[in-house]
Amino acid sequence: MSTRFADQVPFSELMRKQSEVAEKAAHGKGVLLRRRNEEDLVLMSASQAESTAKGFSVASRMFVSLMKRDAGARGLLMVLPDVFPWVRYLSEEDVREFLVDLVQTLNACDDLDNLAPLETTVAAWRSTAEVYADPKLRAALTEGDLSDHGRVEVC
């Protein structure tokens, strides 16, 4: 993520040199504010943030539109392995299901102005591919007693 920002500064520098850091953020791709014991933050101009949100919205609407057409859906299926190399471990049916899930999640994220569900969706499908890629793990999860053993207590 850090490569997307022209400048990176310690959070304390924002406190000491507010004008300089704000100037960098206003005229660049944003400034990554590094924090020691917390998640890093990004400072960018409102117009840059708005432009990013609009770009995501346009892209998600394009994918939804493509999925409504057979040729578009086939095209998206063909490029999935370039974007997500791990899909090669999924069945053909699962790849199709992943694509539908991905596009629906993109659309919902756009509607909510929240990208967090997209990360969750991709991580879940990637984990599924990891299970299929590892014969021992797949066997452990699909063989033996698969009955429901009841509620799991959280420690």
N, C-alpha and C positions, 0 to 999 in steps of 0.2 A: 504494500500500500504506500509506503514512503516514497517510492519512485514517481508517484503521480503529482507530487508537490515540488515546486521549484525550490522552496525554502523550508528548512526545518530549524526550529529554535527551541531551546528549553523554555518551559512555561514561565520560568522566573524572568526571562528576557522580556516577555510581554509586560510584566509588571514594571520593569526598569525602563524599557524603551518603547512605550506604547505607540507613539507616533510612527517610529521606524517600522515596527512590526505591522501596524495597521496599513501603512503605505505598501509594504510588500504584499500583504493580503489583497489589497484593493486593486493592484496592478499585475497580479500574477495568477497562477492556478490555485492559489491558496497557500496557507502556511500551516505546516504540521507542528503543533505545539506538543513537545515531548514532556511527559510528566513522569516522575520517578515511580511512584507507587500507585498510579491510577492509569486508566486508559488514556491514550493520547487524544488530543482534540484537534479539530481543523478550524482555522479561521479563514473565511473567504468573503468576498463581497456578496451582497444580496443578489446582484444581477448574475453573478457566476453560479450561485446556488439555484436561482430560478432557471437559468439556462440548462443546468444539469438535470433538474427535475423535468423540464419540458422535453429534453432529449430522451430521457428514459421513457416518458409518456408516449412520445412518437414511436420509439422502438417497440414498446410493448403492444401498441395498437397495430403496428405493422405485422408483428408475429401472430396476433389474434386473427387478423384479416387473412394472412397466408394459410393458417390452419383451416379456414373455412373453405379452402379450395384444394382439390386433390393434388394438383401440381405443386402448390405451395407446401402442402404437408409433406409430400415426397421430397421436395427440396430440403426442407428442414430436417427430415430424417437422414438425408444423405450427409449433411454437414455436422450432425451431432457428434460423430466420432472425432472430428477436428477440434470441436470445442470442449468435449468431454471424452477424452480417450478411453476412460474406463467403461463406457457403455458397451464395448466389445465383449464384456463378460456377462452382459444381460441377454436374456432371450429376445427374439424379435418382438414378441408380444410386450415384454417389459420395456423395451426401447420405445415402442409406440405409446405405452402408458406413461412413461417418463416424459415424453414430449408433450402429451396432452396436459399432464400435471404441471409441467414447467410453464407452458403458455398460460394456463388458467391462473397459476400463481402470479406470474408477471402481471396479468391483467388486474388481479385483485390487489397486488402491491401498488400498482399505479392508482387504483381507486382509493386506497387507504393512505397514499403518500408515505409508505413504510416498506422498506426493502428487506426487513428482517425475515419475513416468511420465505422469501426466495432463497436465502442462505440455508434455512432449515430444510426446504424441499430438496435442494441439490445435495446437501449433506446426507439426507436419508437415502436417496437413490445411490449415492456413491458408496454408502455403507452396504447396501444391498449388493452392489457390484463386487465389493471386497469379499463378501461371503461367497458369492459364486466363483470368484477367482481362486479361492483357497479350498481345495478339496477336503482337507481335514476339518476346517471350520464349518463348511457346508454340511458335512456328515454329522458333526456334533450338534448342529442346529436342526437337522431334518430327520435324524434316525433316533431310534430308542423310544422311550416313553415321552410322548408329546402332549399328554393330557394336561389339563389345567390343574395346577397344584394349589390353587387358591390365592388369596391375597398375599402380597409381599409387604412386610412391615419395613418402614423406613427407619433406619437407625438414627 
